[in-house]
């Protein structure tokens, strides 16, 4: 089945550790996005990428890093520099050129820093 | 600067009645897209409806319609004949069609449907 797979679904991390969240899509979509969602709040854009080997900072990129070495994959690293990393992280993708171009989302990764 | 505003943190509606969820946006782009997504308590994001900035007709998808008022920069979602399963968070989103297709979301409105 086509879709977006995020892993792990739940992750616990000690303070000071980096952690990488995986996002893989088999939809052949060009653009991919990472969002952070805090309880009861909206989605805030961390990073996005239109094409391989290119990505742009979103509104809250500090303390995060990404790579886009393959079209299918857009991993997000939460670094120790991120002061408040506990959150729900959503990865999304879309096909550029499609009329509506809605985002397709993964099921999310819930990160808890102990 | 690109911005989405949803001013209703929570809304109640009686089952079978219609409800309007407000969304205003700000952008300097001429070409953009507006979206509504639903997020049930399970956390998944469900695409509901899309409106392009050049579309003259309001978008409709089943019980969902988007009241697009370009001059006022508003894109309100109307849900007709509310059902208990409509209880969820609803997010308005905007995609600018230049500069990398950045897509941002509003803070959301939690809708409660009463039996």
Interface residues (C-beta under 8 A of the other chain):
Chain A: X31 X33 X35 X40 X41 X42 X43 X44 X45 X48 X50 X56 X58 X59 X88 X90 X92 X94 X96 X99 X100 X101 X102 X103 X104 X105 X107 X108
Chain B: X6 X33 X35 X37 X43 X44 X45 X47 X50 X52 X91 X93 X95 X100 X101 X102 X103 X104 X105 X106 X107 X108 X110
